[in-house]
Amino acid sequence: MIVITDSNIIFSALISPNGTVAQILKAKSRLQFFAPSYLFEEVNRHLAKIEELSPLNIQNLDTRHRT
């Protein structure tokens, strides 16, 4: 099954890495996730707020190294 996600879903998973949304994204299944190409830009733009709300540290949240 193909699932199209947007930044809100990713924000939710980053803010609650043990929550339901994060568990679905991390689960090994037959799901294929697709997101808009600007997703990393949008996450980077809101990185400070996500870091404030998330238990993850900045190294875990930093998307600049991803392709």
N, C-alpha and C positions, 0 to 999 in steps of 0.2 A: 504494500500500500504506500502511496506517495502522500506525504504530508507537507503542506506549504506552511511555513512559519514566518512570523515577523519578529521585530525586535522586542515586542512586549513579552512574547513567550521566552525569549532568551534572557531578558531582564529578570523575569520571574525565576528562571532556573539559576541565575547567578546570585540573586538575592537570597534564595532559599535552596541551597545546593542539595539538601536532603528532602526537599518537598516532592510532591507528586509530579509536577511538570519536569523537574530535573531527573527524576527516576525514569520517566518515560523517554526522555531524550537520551539517557545513558543506557537504557535497556538494549540488549542484543536481541533484535527482532527483525522481522521482514519489513519494517518501516524504513522508508527513504525520506530524509528530510531535505527540503529545499528552502532557501531563503533569498531575499533580494540581495543583489550585489553590494548595496550600500550598507548592509547590516553591520560590518565591522566599523565603518565610519560613525554610524549612529551609536554603537556601544561606546566607542572612544569619546564621543561628544558628551556622553552622560556618565563617563567612568568615575568621576569624583562622587557623584550621588550614589552610584551602584556600590562603590567601595564603602561609603558611609553606612549603607544598609545591609551589606553582605558580611558574612563571617569570613569570607575569603580575603586573602591579602592581595596587594597590588600585583605581585608577580603572577598569581593565579588568574587575575582579571585582565592583565595586559594583553591586548590583542595585536599590538603592533608587529609582533614577531610571526604572526600567522599568515598563511597565504590563502 
